[in-house]
Amino acid sequence: MEASGALFKTISNLKATAMLELFIELTNQIFWEGYAQQLAQEQPALYQYELAEFIQTITLRLWMIQFFYWSR
């Protein structure tokens, strides 16, 4: 049981890292290179809010895709 818990934690960490990298890449494309890093330094609360909104939106969309795919 411990091994599966460790695997879940590892997968969760990989997902979080991937989401962060996607967020940074997207903001670089929308705004300018280094936008996310600058926002994190200058306005950490806004950065956390924007990142949380991004993750929530992506997670919801992925869930919807899976739901509609499996409900066919």
C-alpha positions, 0 to 999 in steps of 0.5 A: 500500500505504501508503494502505491501512495508513493507512486500517487505522490510522484504522479501528482508532483509530475502533474503539478510540474507539468501544469506549472510549465504549461502556465509559464509557457502560455503566459510567455506566449500571451504576454512576454517572455518572463511574465510569470516569473516577474508576476511571481516576484512583484505580485505573488498573490496575483500570481498564485490566483492566476496559476490556480485559475489556470489549473482549475480551468485545465482540470475541468476541461480535461475532466469534461473531455474524459466524461464525454469520451467515456459516455459515448 
